[in-house]
Structures are given as structure tokens and as C-alpha cells.
Amino acid sequence: MDRVPQTEPAASQSRTSTASPPAVVGSFTSGTGRLSRGLAAVSSAAGAQATQSAAGFAVALLAAHTLGIEALGLFSILYGALILAAGITSGFVGDSLLVLDRHAAEIRAGLAAWFAVLATVIAVVAFITGWLGGALSVGGALVFAAAAAAYIAEDLIRRNLMAVLAFHRIMWMDLLVLAVTLVVALGFLTAGYRGLVFILGAVTVGQLTGMLVGWYLLPRSERRRVHRPIAWGTVAHYGIWRAALQALRPGQLTGARLLVTGALTLAAAGALEAARIYAAPAMLMVSGVCSYLFASLAARQEQSLATALAFTDRAVRYLLLAAVVCGVLGMVLLPVAGELITGRQPEALTVLGWLGYAMAVAVATPYGLLAAVRHRARAVFLIRALDSILSLGLVAVAAFVLREVSLVPWAAALGALVGGLCIRGLILMPLMRAEATTPAMAGDRP
């Protein structure tokens, strides 16, 4: 977040079946024309990620301006749980859809079957935890379960559009989700219905609309009915580690919010969320570029690892520079824009910590993506699990011992940075050296 040979998909299944993907990112230094195409592709992908995140950002702003500080803290936990659920299904099914041969009948059936199982389990868990946990009424828990199911279904449609590099269609779908969510939410407010449950209801309607429209935006070849046999094992062998990996970061953040709430108060979690909302644009930029990067690396598995790693190093440098620029602008504008954006003035050290977290993710994530594409998802997961444990341990110290919520994002940033550097040094570098020596060893044979 090492795949042993017997659990790796077959070579024919380990490549995305997208026909003739455009040569983009790896050609940044190959001439003006290629540079322009590369920048256009990255901009399109980043735009697609930005439009999706804009819907979430708009909901967060709505919550920040209409909910009290404690309700905002509860919102951060519940909405974080939706992101965690999407991370699980996006990793298990969405990443498998990108990397495996989704046009093979048994793989396609496996993807559909696993999604049905995961969606059902997630909806049931959302209802039980929302109701029995005491945070929501029975009706509110049902709305939360519906929001979870709709959220992960819409996210999977996005992953399918990403697989065919249809980022412009993703942007249209996301803009529709944004518009419908805001219209429904404002309709509730106008009618006098306020509160967390109605915000979750608006999210549900928006995501369902996006899912239906996104389905019709898919090429016909991507909307074929599935039939038996079902490749349960092939999809699970790749997807389970990607799901675990994808769930680590949102799971870590949800765990951090729960620790803050348990050690301090829901109000402290609300203050933490207000600072995160203000710093969100930097994280959205990083996530947008990384979403394109994974699709691009998956489509280029024939490249040598040395070439792919050199490209990933360049991507990290550019991405870190962009994150630093976003961070500087964010801190300069904080005295003026802080209260305007979040409805209250976020604490500067907490905001700076979230901006530092975005920079750490910019350094760490590309290396994890490259290792996952090269079927080392298990090793990536183990490293990411350890860095998440490190982060949560530091969060516990900040919350229970130091009683200082502003240190929470710094703890998350440190863990992410350590994990990314370990992935490069402990997974990718040895793998590259082994790949480089293999031809020479073969050449020595009679």
C-alpha cells in the first residue's frame, strides 16, 4: 500500500487491454510535440481527479459552513469511512480492472462478482456501525449505507473510464455529480432540513446519478454482460493486496480521527477537519497526477524497470515542486482565505502539517504505484502497513500524551515519507539490479 510467483497473474492477464495508449508521460524529454501531448494528458487526468474531488470538497465546505464543530468532527469520520470503502473496492476491483485483462470473459465475470460481494458487505457494515455505534438513528444508518453503496459504485465506473483513458468523460460525469449533490443539498436547506443525514442523502443522490451517467459514457465494449466461468482466484490474487494497500491511507486517517476523538473531543476532530479542508487543494493536485500515473505505468509494463524508475523519479520531483508551490500559496493566503473557506479560522500549524502531508504523499505514492504495477503489491503493503503503524503511534502520542491536535498531520506525513523511501530502496532498487543482471547471466550460458 513480494508477490510470490505462484500468485502472480499470467503474463497475458497482467497487461491492461487498452488499445494503443498514447505515449505521454515517459516522453517529457523527447521533443516539443511529445512534451505537449504529455502535458495535455497529465492535465486531462489531473482535471478528472480534480472534478471528482471537487464534489467531495464542495460537500466538505457545505458541512463546514452548516454543521457545528462537533457535527463536523462526526462528518469527518463518516465521510472518511466512505473514502475508506472506496479505497477497498477501488483497489480490489478497480486496480484489477486496470492491470488484468478485463476483456477476458472469466476475468470480467470475476470483477463483477467480487464487486457485488464487496458492495453488499460494505453497505451492511456501514448500517451496523452507524446504528449500533450510536452515531446515527436507524433511518440515518440506512442513508449512510446507501451512500456507501452509491459511492463505491460510482468510483468503479470512474476506474473503468480511466482504464480506457477517457478522462474527459470522467470530468463530465464528476461535474454532474457535483451539480446534483449541491442542488439536492441546497434543496434540503431551503426546505428547512439541516444536519448530517441530509448531507449524506445529497451525497447518495449525486453518486447514483454519476454512476448511471458514467455507465452510458463507457464504450460499448466495456458494457458487455458477463458470463461464467468466474475467475474468483485470479482477481483476488491481485486485488486483495491492492485493496489492502488502497485502504491503508484512508484507514490510517480514519484511525487518526478516532484517536483524536477518543483522546480529546469531537470538537478537536472538527478542528482537525477544518484545517484539512483548507489544505485539500494541494492533496487534490497530488492525487490527480498519481491517478494518471498508475494508469500510465499499467499500460507500459513492457518497459524495463530502470526506464520506469527513472521516469518515476522525474515525476516525483515535478510533483513535489508543485506541492511545495501549493503549500506556499496556501500559507500566504491563510489569514484571508481560512475563515472564508472553512467557516472558521484553522490553526496555522495544523494547516501546515496537512500541506506537509501532501508533499510527503507526492514523494511516496509514485514509488508504491510502480512497485504495485510490477506485481510487488504484497511487499508494498507490508511497508505501508508499518509506516501506517508508525503514524498512528505518533498520533496516539500527540493526542493522549501531548494533547496537541496540530501534530496529527505531521505524524501522518512522517509515516508516508518513510514508507515511500523504503519502497524505493528496499523493493524497486533490488528488483532493478536483479533485472539488469539477468541478461548478462543468460549470456554466459553455453
FIVEX-724171 format. One line per field, with one value per residue (C-alpha): residue in one letter; x, y, z. Coordinates in Angstrom, 1 decimal, decimal comma. Layout:
REM FIVEX-724171
code = (A	...)
X = (X	...)
Y = (Y	...)
Z = (Z	...)
***
This chain:
REM FIVEX-724171
code = (M	D	R	V	P	Q	T	E	P	A	A	S	Q	S	R	T	S	T	A	S	P	P	A	V	V	G	S	F	T	S	G	T	G	R	L	S	R	G	L	A	A	V	S	S	A	A	G	A	Q	A	T	Q	S	A	A	G	F	A	V	A	L	L	A	A	H	T	L	G	I	E	A	L	G	L	F	S	I	L	Y	G	A	L	I	L	A	A	G	I	T	S	G	F	V	G	D	S	L	L	V	L	D	R	H	A	A	E	I	R	A	G	L	A	A	W	F	A	V	L	A	T	V	I	A	V	V	A	F	I	T	G	W	L	G	G	A	L	S	V	G	G	A	L	V	F	A	A	A	A	A	A	Y	I	A	E	D	L	I	R	R	N	L	M	A	V	L	A	F	H	R	I	M	W	M	D	L	L	V	L	A	V	T	L	V	V	A	L	G	F	L	T	A	G	Y	R	G	L	V	F	I	L	G	A	V	T	V	G	Q	L	T	G	M	L	V	G	W	Y	L	L	P	R	S	E	R	R	R	V	H	R	P	I	A	W	G	T	V	A	H	Y	G	I	W	R	A	A	L	Q	A	L	R	P	G	Q	L	T	G	A	R	L	L	V	T	G	A	L	T	L	A	A	A	G	A	L	E	A	A	R	I	Y	A	A	P	A	M	L	M	V	S	G	V	C	S	Y	L	F	A	S	L	A	A	R	Q	E	Q	S	L	A	T	A	L	A	F	T	D	R	A	V	R	Y	L	L	L	A	A	V	V	C	G	V	L	G	M	V	L	L	P	V	A	G	E	L	I	T	G	R	Q	P	E	A	L	T	V	L	G	W	L	G	Y	A	M	A	V	A	V	A	T	P	Y	G	L	L	A	A	V	R	H	R	A	R	A	V	F	L	I	R	A	L	D	S	I	L	S	L	G	L	V	A	V	A	A	F	V	L	R	E	V	S	L	V	P	W	A	A	A	L	G	A	L	V	G	G	L	C	I	R	G	L	I	L	M	P	L	M	R	A	E	A	T	T	P	A	M	A	G	D	R	P)
X = (0,0	6,5	4,2	5,3	5,4	2,5	0,1	1,0	-1,5	-0,4	1,5	-1,4	-3,6	-1,2	-1,5	-4,2	-6,1	-6,4	-5,6	-2,6	-2,3	-0,8	2,9	2,7	4,5	7,6	8,2	8,6	12,1	11,5	10,7	8,2	5,4	5,6	6,0	2,8	0,9	2,3	1,3	-2,1	-2,7	-1,5	-3,6	-6,7	-6,1	-5,4	-8,6	-10,6	-9,3	-9,9	-13,6	-14,2	-12,5	-14,4	-17,6	-16,1	-14,6	-18,0	-19,7	-16,9	-17,4	-21,1	-20,6	-18,1	-20,5	-23,7	-22,7	-21,4	-17,8	-18,7	-21,0	-18,2	-16,0	-18,5	-18,9	-15,1	-15,3	-18,3	-17,1	-13,6	-15,3	-16,8	-13,4	-12,0	-14,8	-14,0	-10,3	-11,1	-13,2	-11,1	-8,0	-9,6	-11,8	-10,7	-6,9	-7,5	-9,6	-6,7	-4,0	-5,6	-7,2	-10,7	-11,9	-11,3	-14,7	-13,7	-11,8	-14,7	-17,1	-14,7	-14,5	-18,3	-18,8	-16,2	-17,7	-21,2	-19,8	-17,8	-20,7	-23,1	-20,6	-19,7	-23,4	-24,2	-21,2	-22,0	-25,5	-24,5	-21,6	-23,7	-26,7	-25,1	-22,2	-24,8	-23,8	-27,0	-30,6	-31,9	-33,0	-29,7	-27,8	-29,8	-28,9	-25,3	-25,4	-27,0	-24,3	-21,6	-23,0	-23,5	-20,1	-18,2	-20,3	-19,7	-16,0	-15,8	-17,4	-14,7	-12,0	-13,4	-13,4	-9,8	-8,9	-9,8	-8,1	-11,4	-10,6	-12,7	-15,8	-14,8	-14,8	-18,3	-19,6	-17,9	-19,3	-22,8	-22,2	-21,1	-24,1	-26,7	-25,2	-25,2	-28,8	-30,2	-28,3	-29,4	-33,0	-32,8	-31,5	-34,2	-36,9	-35,5	-33,9	-30,4	-28,0	-25,5	-28,1	-29,4	-25,8	-25,3	-28,6	-27,4	-24,2	-26,2	-28,3	-25,3	-23,3	-26,2	-26,7	-23,0	-23,0	-25,9	-24,5	-21,0	-22,2	-23,7	-20,4	-18,5	-17,6	-19,9	-17,1	-16,9	-20,6	-20,9	-22,8	-20,7	-21,0	-19,5	-16,9	-15,9	-12,2	-12,6	-9,0	-7,2	-8,9	-8,4	-4,7	-4,0	-6,8	-6,6	-3,2	-4,1	-7,3	-5,3	-2,9	-5,5	-7,3	-4,2	-4,0	-7,8	-7,9	-4,9	-6,6	-9,9	-8,0	-6,3	-9,7	-11,0	-7,9	-8,3	-12,0	-11,3	-8,4	-9,8	-13,3	-15,3	-14,7	-10,9	-11,6	-13,7	-10,8	-8,5	-11,0	-11,3	-7,6	-7,6	-10,4	-8,3	-5,2	-7,2	-6,4	-2,7	-3,7	-6,2	-3,5	-1,2	-4,0	-4,9	-1,4	-1,0	-4,2	-3,0	0,5	-0,9	-2,9	0,2	2,5	0,0	-0,1	3,7	4,7	6,9	9,4	12,5	12,3	15,3	13,4	10,2	12,1	13,9	10,6	9,0	11,9	11,3	7,6	8,3	10,5	7,9	5,1	6,9	7,7	4,0	3,1	5,6	4,1	0,6	1,8	3,5	0,4	-1,8	0,1	0,3	-3,5	-4,4	-5,1	-7,6	-9,0	-9,0	-12,3	-13,9	-13,3	-14,0	-16,3	-13,8	-10,1	-8,0	-4,9	-1,8	0,4	-2,3	-2,8	1,0	1,0	-1,6	0,3	3,4	1,4	0,5	4,2	5,1	2,4	3,8	7,2	5,9	2,9	4,6	7,1	4,2	2,4	5,4	6,0	2,4	2,3	5,4	3,4	5,1	1,9	2,4	5,8	4,4	1,5	3,9	5,9	2,9	1,3	4,4	4,5	0,8	1,5	4,3	2,0	-0,8	1,7	2,8	-0,8	-1,5	1,4	0,2	-3,4	-3,1	0,2	0,9	-2,8	-1,9	-4,1	-1,9	0,8	-1,5	-1,0	2,8	2,7	0,9	3,4	6,4	5,0	4,1	7,6	9,4	7,3	7,8	11,6	11,6	9,6	12,2	15,2	14,0	11,8	12,5	16,2	16,9	14,4	16,1	19,5	18,2	16,6	19,8	21,9	19,6	20,6	24,3	23,8	21,9	24,6	27,2	25,4	26,6)
Y = (0,0	-9,5	-11,2	-14,8	-16,4	-18,8	-15,9	-13,7	-13,4	-14,9	-12,7	-12,4	-11,2	-8,7	-6,1	-3,6	-4,2	-0,6	-0,4	1,8	4,0	7,4	7,8	10,6	10,9	9,0	11,3	14,6	14,9	13,6	16,7	19,6	17,7	14,8	17,2	19,0	15,7	14,5	17,7	17,6	14,1	14,8	17,9	15,9	13,2	15,8	17,6	14,4	13,8	17,4	17,3	14,2	15,7	19,0	17,2	15,9	19,3	21,0	18,6	19,3	23,0	22,6	20,6	23,1	26,0	24,4	22,0	22,7	21,9	18,6	17,5	18,4	16,1	13,3	14,1	13,8	10,2	9,1	10,7	9,2	5,8	6,3	7,1	4,0	1,8	3,3	2,5	-1,1	-1,7	0,6	-1,5	-4,9	-4,4	-1,1	-1,8	-5,3	-3,9	-1,7	-4,3	-7,6	-8,5	-7,2	-8,3	-12,0	-13,4	-15,1	-12,0	-9,8	-12,1	-12,2	-8,4	-8,1	-10,9	-9,5	-6,1	-7,4	-9,2	-6,2	-3,7	-5,9	-6,3	-2,6	-1,5	-3,9	-2,9	0,8	0,3	-1,7	0,6	3,7	2,4	0,3	2,8	5,3	8,0	7,7	6,7	3,7	6,0	7,8	4,5	3,4	6,6	6,1	2,5	3,8	6,5	3,9	1,6	4,5	6,0	2,8	2,0	5,5	5,1	1,8	3,4	6,1	3,4	1,8	5,1	5,6	2,2	3,5	6,8	8,6	11,4	14,0	11,8	11,4	15,1	15,4	12,7	14,3	17,8	16,2	14,6	18,0	19,8	17,2	16,9	20,7	21,1	18,4	19,7	23,2	21,9	20,3	23,5	25,7	23,3	23,7	20,3	20,6	18,2	15,4	12,9	15,3	15,9	12,2	12,0	14,6	12,6	9,4	11,1	12,7	9,5	7,4	10,0	9,9	6,1	5,9	8,6	7,2	3,7	5,2	7,1	3,8	2,4	-0,5	-2,9	-2,1	-2,6	-6,2	-8,7	-11,1	-14,9	-17,8	-19,1	-16,6	-16,1	-15,6	-16,6	-14,6	-11,4	-12,0	-12,8	-9,4	-7,4	-8,4	-6,7	-3,7	-3,3	-3,7	-1,1	1,3	1,1	1,9	5,6	6,4	3,8	5,5	8,9	7,5	5,8	9,1	10,9	8,2	8,5	12,3	11,9	9,3	11,2	14,7	15,6	15,6	19,3	18,6	16,2	19,0	21,5	18,9	18,5	22,3	22,5	19,5	21,1	24,2	22,3	19,9	21,6	20,6	17,0	17,0	18,0	15,2	12,7	13,8	13,3	10,0	8,6	9,2	7,8	4,5	4,1	5,1	2,7	-0,1	0,4	0,3	-2,9	-3,8	-1,1	-2,0	-1,2	1,1	3,2	3,2	4,1	7,0	8,3	7,9	9,8	12,7	12,5	12,7	15,8	17,6	16,6	17,6	21,0	21,5	20,5	23,0	25,8	24,9	24,9	28,3	29,8	28,2	29,6	33,1	33,1	31,6	34,8	35,9	32,6	30,4	31,5	32,1	28,5	26,6	28,9	29,2	30,1	27,0	26,7	27,6	24,7	22,2	23,6	23,5	19,9	18,9	20,7	18,8	15,6	16,4	16,8	13,5	11,7	13,3	11,7	8,3	7,4	7,1	4,5	2,5	2,6	1,4	-1,4	-2,5	-2,5	-4,7	-7,2	-6,4	-5,2	-7,6	-6,1	-2,5	-3,4	-4,6	-1,4	0,8	-1,1	-0,4	3,3	3,5	1,9	4,4	7,3	6,1	5,5	9,1	10,3	8,5	10,2	13,6	13,1	11,1	12,4	15,8	16,6	18,6	18,1	20,2	17,4	14,8	15,6	15,9	12,3	11,1	13,0	11,4	7,9	8,4	9,8	7,0	4,4	5,8	6,0	2,4	1,2	2,7	1,5	-1,9	-3,1	-1,2	-0,9	-4,6	-5,5	-3,2	-4,7	-8,2	-7,3	-5,7	-8,8	-11,4	-10,8	-10,9	-14,2	-15,6	-14,6	-16,6	-19,8	-22,1)
Z = (0,0	-2,7	-4,8	-4,9	-8,3	-7,9	-7,0	-9,9	-12,8	-16,0	-18,3	-20,7	-17,8	-16,3	-19,0	-19,5	-22,7	-23,6	-27,2	-28,3	-25,2	-26,2	-25,3	-22,8	-19,6	-20,5	-23,4	-21,5	-22,8	-26,3	-28,2	-28,1	-29,7	-27,3	-24,4	-25,4	-25,7	-22,3	-20,6	-22,1	-21,0	-17,5	-17,3	-18,5	-15,9	-13,2	-14,3	-14,0	-10,5	-9,6	-10,7	-8,7	-5,7	-6,2	-5,4	-2,1	-1,4	-2,0	0,4	3,0	2,6	2,9	6,1	7,5	7,0	8,1	10,9	14,3	15,2	16,8	14,0	11,6	13,6	13,1	9,5	9,0	10,5	8,4	5,1	5,8	6,1	2,6	1,2	3,0	1,5	-2,0	-1,4	-0,7	-3,8	-6,0	-5,1	-5,2	-8,3	-9,9	-10,0	-11,1	-13,9	-15,0	-14,8	-15,6	-19,0	-18,3	-21,8	-20,9	-20,1	-16,8	-15,6	-16,4	-14,5	-11,6	-11,4	-11,4	-8,9	-6,4	-6,7	-5,8	-2,8	-1,6	-2,1	-0,1	2,8	2,9	2,9	5,7	7,8	7,2	8,5	11,6	12,6	12,0	14,1	16,8	17,2	18,4	15,9	13,8	14,1	12,1	9,3	9,3	9,3	6,2	4,5	5,4	4,0	0,8	0,5	0,9	-1,8	-4,2	-3,5	-4,3	-7,4	-8,9	-8,1	-10,0	-13,1	-12,9	-12,8	-15,9	-17,7	-16,5	-18,0	-21,5	-20,7	-21,2	-18,7	-20,5	-19,9	-16,3	-16,0	-17,3	-15,0	-12,0	-12,8	-12,9	-9,5	-8,2	-9,6	-8,4	-5,0	-4,4	-5,8	-3,6	-0,5	-1,1	-1,7	1,8	3,3	1,6	2,9	6,4	6,6	8,1	9,6	8,7	7,5	4,8	3,6	3,3	1,4	-1,1	-1,5	-2,2	-4,9	-6,6	-6,6	-8,0	-10,8	-11,6	-11,7	-14,1	-16,5	-16,3	-17,3	-20,5	-21,1	-21,2	-24,7	-25,7	-25,4	-21,7	-21,0	-22,2	-20,0	-18,0	-18,0	-16,2	-15,5	-12,8	-12,1	-8,4	-7,6	-10,3	-9,4	-5,7	-6,0	-7,5	-6,0	-2,3	-1,9	-3,9	-1,8	1,4	0,1	-1,1	2,3	4,3	3,8	4,3	7,1	8,8	8,6	9,9	12,7	13,5	13,7	16,0	18,2	18,4	19,2	21,9	23,5	23,1	21,8	18,6	18,5	18,3	15,4	13,8	14,1	12,5	9,7	9,1	8,6	6,3	4,2	3,8	2,7	0,5	-2,9	-2,6	-1,9	-4,8	-7,2	-6,0	-6,2	-9,7	-11,1	-9,3	-10,6	-14,2	-13,3	-12,2	-15,5	-17,5	-15,7	-16,0	-19,8	-20,0	-18,3	-21,2	-20,3	-18,3	-14,6	-14,9	-17,5	-15,4	-12,3	-14,0	-15,2	-11,7	-10,1	-12,5	-11,8	-8,0	-8,5	-10,6	-8,2	-5,1	-6,6	-7,5	-3,9	-2,4	-4,6	-3,4	0,2	0,0	-1,6	1,0	3,9	2,4	1,8	5,1	7,1	4,4	3,0	6,1	7,5	4,1	3,0	6,2	8,1	11,0	11,1	11,0	13,2	11,2	12,4	11,7	8,1	7,6	8,7	6,2	3,5	4,6	4,4	0,7	0,0	1,7	-0,4	-3,5	-2,8	-1,6	-3,8	-7,2	-6,0	-4,5	-7,8	-9,8	-7,4	-7,5	-11,3	-11,2	-9,0	-5,7	-4,1	-1,1	-0,3	-0,8	1,6	4,3	4,1	4,0	6,9	9,0	8,1	9,0	12,4	12,9	12,0	14,3	17,1	16,7	16,5	19,8	21,5	20,1	21,2	24,5	25,8	24,4	23,9	20,8	17,7	15,5	15,5	14,0	10,3	10,9	12,2	9,1	6,9	8,5	8,1	4,5	3,7	5,4	3,7	0,2	0,6	1,9	-1,1	-3,5	-1,6	-0,4	-3,3	-6,5	-6,3	-5,7	-8,3	-10,9	-10,1	-10,5	-13,8	-15,0	-14,2	-15,7	-19,4	-18,5	-16,7	-19,6	-22,0	-20,0	-20,6	-23,4)
***
